[in-house]
Amino acid sequence: MNEVLRLLDRVLKKQGYSIKKHAEYNLLPLKEFEGYASQKKAYDSFSSNSNANSDNTDKLEICLRTCINDKRAKGKRSELTKVSLEEHLLKCINSLLISINKAKQNNVDVSLTIFDDRSEQSVIDKIKALCKKLECDWQIITTNKTGQGESLHEHFSSAKDKDALFYFCEDDYLHEPNAIYDMVNFYKKVYEQIGSHLLIHPQEHELIYSQYNYPSYILLGENRRWRTMSHMTHTFFTHSSVVKDYWKYFENTKYVGIKEKRHLGSEKKTTDRLFNHMPGFSPIPAVAIHLQTKDCLPPFYDWRALWEKTSNI
């Protein structure tokens, strides 16, 4: 803080106010806003009519990371749903499977790979029973190494040599029935029009209403609006070529969960850097809810209604 601001801060404190450094963005003046160019690009691109489309967007592969064992779930209950954590996570998984089937019924070529990190065998059996209802190909594999970062790194790495759309997801997201179809449909329409890949986070990140206040464009989609954004978790929808071309932003995800190095694997240090190269969008209302804690929930969304109407395991 420079000397002028220090003096102003002292004056304002007498009236109960304090000057604080903003985390990253400032809304005014908009014409001088550093982040405006990247946000504007997401909108202006729609008139480019690029013919650069060459990657396959007719195939979708979903990578779901699961870990439901005694260490994580035994004796624990969800603070949101009040059921056992095992039941909570299995119901979230089932919501994704329901959405996959809905997409399949709408002619989406989709498959599912579950990257499991040492779930209890009884839980694996329950997941297999759920997956038998799927109308598409699916498989469950045990990750090569245990740990949150290792499973993140492995499921991202699995996309590098593919040519398909990819949805990377965790086991604590509750999905709407139309979630997968809506993300596929929106992604393909944008890609066909602008010739650029993009990123979709299935719900608005809670931080964009607190720490990161920046202007966004709101686009009208088939079933909802879509907001341009530049923050997300490691759960997102994109194309495999993005993973291949920008692997340097994925490499350090292996450090997630490692106390000494977890800052290197944070979204800010890894996948959020993708927004420097392509537009990002979040649906309004959300298509999937991060059902972990109250702070993770998107604003003004009745997740309880979705929870109640989602089929039990």
C-alpha positions in Angstrom: 0.0 0.0 0.0 1.5 3.4 -1.0 1.7 6.4 1.3 -1.4 8.1 -0.2 -3.5 5.0 0.4 -2.1 4.6 3.9 -3.2 8.2 4.8 -6.6 7.6 3.3 -6.9 4.3 5.2 -6.3 6.2 8.5 -9.0 8.7 7.7 -11.5 6.1 6.7 -10.8 3.9 9.8 -12.2 6.7 12.0 -15.5 6.1 10.2 -15.4 2.4 10.4 -13.9 1.6 7.0 -10.7 0.1 5.9 -8.8 -0.2 2.6 -7.9 -3.7 1.6 -6.0 -5.0 -1.4 -8.3 -6.8 -3.8 -7.5 -10.4 -4.5 -7.2 -10.1 -8.3 -9.8 -8.3 -10.3 -11.5 -4.9 -10.0 -14.7 -4.0 -11.9 -14.0 -0.4 -12.5 -13.0 1.2 -14.8 -13.9 -1.6 -17.2 -11.9 -0.2 -20.2 -8.7 -0.6 -18.1 -9.6 -3.9 -16.6 -6.8 -6.3 -17.1 -9.0 -9.4 -17.4 -11.4 -7.8 -19.8 -9.5 -8.9 -22.9 -9.8 -12.6 -22.1 -13.4 -12.3 -21.2 -14.2 -10.3 -24.3 -12.5 -12.8 -26.5 -15.0 -15.5 -25.4 -17.8 -13.3 -26.7 -16.2 -11.8 -29.8 -15.1 -15.3 -31.0 -18.7 -16.1 -31.8 -18.5 -14.0 -34.9 -15.3 -15.4 -36.2 -16.9 -18.3 -38.1 -13.6 -20.2 -38.0 -13.1 -23.2 -40.2 -10.3 -24.6 -38.0 -12.4 -27.4 -36.6 -10.5 -30.7 -37.0 -10.8 -32.6 -33.7 -13.5 -35.2 -33.0 -16.4 -33.9 -30.9 -18.7 -36.8 -31.6 -17.3 -39.0 -28.9 -17.4 -38.3 -25.1 -15.3 -40.1 -22.5 -16.1 -39.6 -18.9 -13.4 -40.1 -16.2 -14.8 -40.4 -12.7 -12.5 -40.5 -9.7 -13.8 -42.5 -6.7 -12.4 -43.3 -3.2 -14.8 -44.6 -0.6 -13.0 -46.5 2.1 -12.8 -46.7 5.9 -10.2 -43.9 6.0 -12.4 -41.4 4.2 -15.9 -42.5 5.0 -16.1 -44.9 8.0 -18.5 -43.4 10.7 -18.8 -40.1 8.8 -21.9 -38.4 7.7 -22.4 -35.6 5.1 -22.9 -32.2 6.7 -25.4 -31.4 3.9 -27.5 -34.5 3.4 -27.1 -35.9 6.9 -26.7 -39.5 5.5 -23.6 -41.6 5.8 -20.8 -40.4 3.6 -20.8 -43.7 1.8 -24.5 -43.4 0.9 -24.0 -39.7 0.0 -21.2 -40.5 -2.4 -22.9 -43.5 -4.0 -26.0 -41.4 -4.6 -23.9 -38.7 -6.3 -22.3 -41.4 -8.5 -25.7 -42.7 -9.4 -26.9 -39.2 -10.5 -24.0 -39.2 -12.9 -25.0 -42.6 -14.3 -28.5 -41.4 -14.7 -27.3 -38.4 -16.7 -25.1 -40.6 -18.8 -28.0 -42.8 -19.8 -30.1 -39.7 -20.6 -27.3 -38.4 -22.9 -27.0 -41.9 -24.5 -30.8 -41.8 -25.2 -30.2 -38.5 -27.0 -27.6 -40.1 -29.3 -24.5 -39.0 -27.4 -21.6 -41.5 -28.0 -20.4 -41.8 -24.4 -18.3 -44.2 -22.3 -17.3 -44.2 -18.6 -14.0 -45.1 -16.9 -14.0 -45.1 -13.1 -10.5 -44.5 -11.6 -10.9 -46.0 -8.2 -8.4 -45.3 -5.3 -8.8 -48.3 -3.0 -12.5 -48.2 -2.2 -13.7 -51.0 0.0 -14.7 -54.1 -1.9 -18.2 -53.9 -0.7 -18.4 -50.4 -2.2 -16.9 -51.5 -5.5 -19.6 -54.2 -5.6 -22.3 -51.5 -5.1 -20.7 -49.3 -7.8 -20.6 -52.3 -10.2 -24.3 -53.0 -9.5 -25.1 -49.3 -10.4 -23.0 -49.4 -13.6 -24.9 -52.5 -14.8 -27.8 -50.1 -15.5 -25.7 -48.1 -17.9 -26.5 -48.2 -21.6 -22.9 -47.6 -22.6 -19.5 -49.1 -22.2 -17.9 -48.7 -18.8 -15.0 -50.0 -16.8 -13.5 -49.7 -13.3 -9.8 -49.6 -12.9 -7.7 -49.3 -9.7 -5.3 -46.3 -9.9 -1.6 -47.2 -10.1 -0.8 -45.2 -7.0 -2.9 -44.2 -4.1 -3.6 -40.6 -3.2 -5.8 -37.7 -4.5 -3.0 -36.2 -6.6 -2.0 -39.5 -8.1 -5.5 -40.3 -9.3 -5.9 -36.8 -10.7 -2.7 -37.1 -12.6 -3.6 -40.5 -13.9 -7.1 -39.7 -15.2 -5.8 -36.5 -16.9 -3.0 -38.5 -18.4 -5.4 -41.1 -19.8 -6.8 -38.4 -22.2 -3.5 -37.3 -23.8 -3.5 -39.9 -26.6 -7.2 -39.7 -27.4 -9.3 -37.7 -29.8 -12.6 -37.1 -28.0 -14.4 -34.8 -25.6 -13.6 -35.5 -21.9 -15.5 -34.9 -18.7 -13.2 -35.2 -15.6 -15.4 -35.6 -12.5 -15.2 -36.4 -8.8 -17.5 -38.6 -6.8 -19.1 -35.8 -4.7 -20.9 -34.0 -7.6 -24.6 -34.4 -7.8 -25.7 -34.2 -11.4 -29.0 -33.2 -13.0 -30.4 -35.7 -15.5 -29.7 -33.4 -18.5 -26.2 -32.5 -17.2 -24.1 -34.5 -19.7 -26.3 -33.8 -22.7 -26.4 -30.1 -22.0 -22.6 -29.8 -21.7 -22.0 -31.8 -24.8 -24.6 -29.8 -26.8 -23.2 -26.5 -25.7 -19.6 -27.5 -26.2 -20.2 -28.7 -29.8 -22.2 -25.6 -30.8 -19.5 -23.3 -29.5 -16.6 -25.3 -31.0 -18.4 -25.5 -34.4 -18.9 -21.7 -34.5 -15.5 -20.4 -33.2 -13.1 -23.2 -34.0 -11.6 -23.1 -30.5 -11.8 -25.5 -27.7 -13.2 -24.4 -24.4 -13.6 -25.3 -20.7 -16.9 -26.0 -18.9 -17.2 -26.1 -15.1 -20.6 -27.6 -14.3 -21.4 -25.0 -11.7 -20.4 -21.5 -10.9 -17.3 -21.5 -8.7 -18.1 -20.0 -5.3 -15.0 -17.8 -5.4 -16.3 -15.7 -8.3 -18.8 -14.1 -5.9 -16.3 -13.4 -3.2 -12.6 -13.2 -4.0 -12.8 -12.8 -7.8 -15.3 -10.2 -8.9 -14.9 -9.8 -12.7 -17.3 -8.9 -15.5 -18.7 -11.8 -17.6 -20.7 -12.3 -20.7 -24.0 -14.2 -20.4 -24.9 -16.3 -23.4 -28.2 -17.9 -24.1 -28.1 -21.7 -24.6 -30.7 -24.2 -25.5 -31.8 -24.9 -21.9 -30.0 -22.4 -19.8 -27.7 -19.4 -19.8 -23.9 -19.8 -19.8 -21.5 -17.4 -18.1 -18.0 -16.7 -19.2 -15.6 -17.3 -16.3 -11.9 -18.0 -15.5 -12.0 -20.1 -12.3 -12.9 -23.8 -11.8 -12.0 -26.8 -9.8 -10.4 -29.9 -11.3 -13.8 -31.1 -12.3 -14.4 -29.8 -15.9 -15.4 -30.6 -19.4 -13.0 -30.1 -22.4 -11.3 -31.9 -25.3 -8.4 -34.4 -25.1 -6.3 -32.1 -27.4 -6.4 -29.5 -24.6 -4.8 -32.0 -22.2 -2.2 -33.0 -24.8 -1.3 -29.5 -26.0 -1.2 -27.9 -22.5 0.1 -30.8 -20.5 2.4 -28.5 -18.6 -0.7 -27.2 -16.7 -1.7 -30.7 -15.7 1.6 -32.2 -14.6 1.6 -30.8 -11.1 -1.8 -32.0 -10.2 0.0 -35.0 -8.8 0.9 -32.8 -5.8 -2.7 -32.4 -4.7 -3.1 -33.8 -1.2 0.6 -33.7 -0.5 1.0 -31.3 2.4 4.5 -30.0 1.5 3.7 -29.4 -2.2 -0.1 -29.1 -2.4 0.2 -25.4 -3.3 1.9 -26.5 -6.6 -1.1 -28.6 -7.5 -3.8 -26.1 -6.8 -6.2 -25.0 -9.5 -4.6 -21.6 -9.6 -1.2 -23.1 -10.3 -2.4 -25.8 -12.8 -5.6 -26.0 -14.8 -6.9 -22.4 -14.2 -4.0 -21.3 -16.4 -5.8 -22.8 -19.4 -8.0 -19.7 -19.4 -5.1 -17.8 -20.8 -5.6 -19.7 -24.0 -9.3 -20.5 -24.4 -12.7 -19.3 -23.1 -14.4 -20.9 -20.1 -18.1 -21.2 -19.2 -20.3 -22.1 -16.3 -24.0 -23.0 -16.7 -26.8 -21.0 -15.0 -28.4 -22.8 -13.3 -25.8 -25.4 -12.6 -25.9 -28.8 -14.2 -24.0 -30.5 -11.3 -23.5 -29.5 -7.7 -20.3 -29.9 -5.7 -22.1 -31.5 -2.8 -19.2 -31.4 -0.3 -19.7 -28.4 2.0 -22.1 -25.5 2.2 -19.3 -23.2 0.9 -19.0 -25.2 -2.3 -22.7 -24.8 -3.3 -23.6 -22.6 -6.2 -25.9 -19.6 -5.3 -29.7 -19.7 -5.5 -29.8 -23.4 -6.4 -32.3 -25.8 -4.7 -29.9 -28.8 -4.4 -32.2 -30.5 -1.9 -34.9 -30.9 -4.5 -32.4 -32.5 -6.9 -31.2 -34.7 -4.1 -34.7 -35.9 -3.2 -35.7 -36.7 -6.8 -32.4 -38.5 -7.6 -32.9 -42.3 -7.5 -31.5 -44.0 -4.4 -28.6 -46.5 -4.8 
